[in-house]
Amino acid sequence: MYYRTNYDSPVGPLMLASDGTSLTGLWMEGQKYFGGAIREELVQRDDLPVFAMARTWLERYFARERPDPSELPLAPRGGEFRQAVWELLCQIPYGELTTYGHLAKEMAARLGRVSMSAQAVGGAVGHNPISIIIPCHRVVGSDSSLTGYAGGLEKKRYLLSLEGIDVTTLSTPTRGTAL
């Protein structure tokens, strides 16, 4: 059984999901891929300890206290490749950026390959089911463009600004993406 609760954040309403012990999802209202890979009914339950931990983590994050994803029991649902990409995302330090290309090089090294498609990595990043906590918003295009963000580019800008990143140096592509 899966459970859900809501959290009012500076970027709007968030829905959190749990399997009862770990956090399995965190989505912004109207987010692309809302609900992720969870196909089961989400039963409203606000009193789970993991939800209390996640609320505290989010309060600290929005207060600029730099909490780390490792402080929470996370269990995002996805295949082996996506899981590996999400692990890499958790290693991006607060207030820092990386590119899809850099993540692709990291994934290639992990998998013992010569290279890897930045688009493949971008697909996994885009399907991150635990927004904000697994910091996919810290990934930009190779040309310093914001590229897509499942929660919307304005929310991505807000989160990066909150972390002290000068978003005026980042461009917004008018067509396609620069991975």
N, C-alpha and C positions, 0 to 999 in steps of 0.2 A: 504494500500500500504506500502511496505517496501523499505527502501533505504540502500545504501551501500556507503562506501568510503574506501580508502586505506590509510595505514600509514606505512612508512618505519621505522622499529625499529631495535635495535641491535640484535634481534633474527630473523630478516628477515621481509618480507612483512606481514602485518596484514590486514585483511579485517574486517571492523566494519559494523554492521547493526543496523538499527533503524526503529521504527514504525512512526517516525516523531517527537516524543517528548522524548522517552526513548531509551536507548541503549538496543538492544535485542540480540546482538551477537558480538563476537570478536574472530576471528579464525586466527591461524598461517597458512601460506601457507603449504599445504600438510598435515594438521592436520587430524587426525581421526575424524569422525563425522562432517566434514567441512559443515557449513551451518545449522547444528543442526535441530531443529524442524520447521524451516522456509521453507515452501513449496512454498510460493509465489515468484514471480520474484522480484529480488532485483534491483531497479533502481539506477543507479549512481547519487549521489547528494552530493557534497562536502560541501555545504554551510549551512547545518543544525546546529543550535546552539548546539545540543547535541553532534555532531561530534567535534565541536570546544572544548567543555568541555572535551570530551574523549581524544582528542589529547593533551590538556594541562595536563590532569591527567597522561597520559602515559609519557610525557616529564618529569614531576616531578618524576614519578616512576623510570625511567631510570637514573635520576640524583640523585637517592637515597634520595629523600625528604619525603618518607613515606606517600604518599596520602592514604586516606581511601576509601574503596568502597562506603561508605555512601555519599560521596561527589557527586556522579553521580546518575541520575535517571536510575535505572536498571530495566529491565522488561524481564528477561529470560523466554523463553517458555518451559514449562514442567509441568508434573503432580504435585500433591500436595506433594508427598513424595520427589521428586527431588527438588522442591522448598524449602522444609524444610532443606534438606541437603545443598543446595547452601547458604541458610541463615547462617547455621553453619560455612560454609567455610569463609564467610565474617567476622566472629568473630575471626579467627585465626590472631593474631597480626603479623605485619611485622617482618621478621627475626626470626620467631618461627616456629616450626614444631609440627604436631600432627600425630596421626596414624588413620588408618581406624577403628581399634578396639575402640579407644577412641570416634571417631565420632559415631560408632554404639551404644556405651553406652549412649551417649548424645541423640541420636535419640530414643532409647528405653525409656529413661526417659521422653522425650517430648510426646511420644505416650502412656505412661502409661503401657509399657510392661516390662517384667522381663529382656529380652535380645533381641538382634537384630543381624542379620547376617552382619558381616563386608563386605562380598561380595556384599550384596544388597546395602550397602552404597557406596562401591567401584564403582558399576555400575552407581550410580547417580553422583558421583564425576567425573567419566570418561566422562559423557555426559554434563558436564558443558559447556554451550554455550558462556560464556563470560570469556575466558581465561585471565590470568594475573590479571584482575581487581577482579574477583571472584577467590581468590587464591588457586585453587586446587593443584598447584605445591608445596604447603606447607604440603601436606599429604604424609606420608611415611609408609612403612610396619612396623609391630610390631617388626621386627628384624633390624630396621634402614636401610632397603633396599629402594632404590628409587622406585621400582616397576614400573608400566607402567605410561606413560604420553601421552595424545593424541597428544601433539605437539612434542614428541620425548624426550628421556632422556637427550640428550645433551642440549636441551633448558631448561629442568627442572634444570639441574645442573647450567646452566648460571644464571637463575633467582634466585635460592637459594644462589649462590655465591654473586650475586649483593646485596642481602639482608643481607650479612654478615655471612651466615651459612657456616661452614667448611664442604664442601661436601666430603672431603677425609675421613671423619668418616662414610659416608654412602656407603653401598655396592650396587652392581647391581646384581640382581638375574640372574642366568643362566637358570633356568627353573621355570615356574609357577610364582606365586606372593605370597608374605607374607603379607596378610592383617591383 
